[in-house]
Amino acid sequence: MSLSIGVFDLFTVGIGPSSSHTVGPMRAAADFVSRIDADRAARVRVDLYGSLAATGRGHGTLTAVLLGLEGLQPAGVLPAEVEERTAAIAEARRVRLGGLCGGAP
């Protein structure tokens, strides 16, 4: 039996200047939101540790987490969508948990 693995099986391209600091956090945030009743959430707190905490803003981790909380996935988000959603989050000071209109403050 032969197992073949391609480069795209090993590496995932994501947003930000550092995919290693965005892909995992975005997936984790989206997974979290998929497991809760976002309609009932009043507030969400995110704590980052290790290198994610040390370099989060500069490497795009904060943006990735916010977009993940909105239900977006790394493979499906477009650069224009990143800018649009982060601007909307900043303006409204709210995240649309799972893409819902309510969201957390």
Stockholm file with secondary structure:
# STOCKHOLM 1.0

chainA/1-105         MSLSIGVFDLFTVGIGPSSSHTVGPMRAAADFVSRIDADRAARVRVDLYGSLAATGRGHGTLTAVLLGLEGLQPAGVLPAEVEERTAAIAEARRVRLGGLCGGAP
#=GR chainA/1-105 SS CCCCCCHHHHCCCCSSSCGGGTHHHHHHHHHHHHTSCGGGCCCCCCCCCHHHHHHHHHHTHHHHHHHHHTTCCGGGCCHHHHHHHHHHHHHHTCBCGGGCSSCBC
#=GC SS_cons         CCCCCCHHHHCCCCSSSCGGGTHHHHHHHHHHHHTSCGGGCCCCCCCCCHHHHHHHHHHTHHHHHHHHHTTCCGGGCCHHHHHHHHHHHHHHTCBCGGGCSSCBC
//
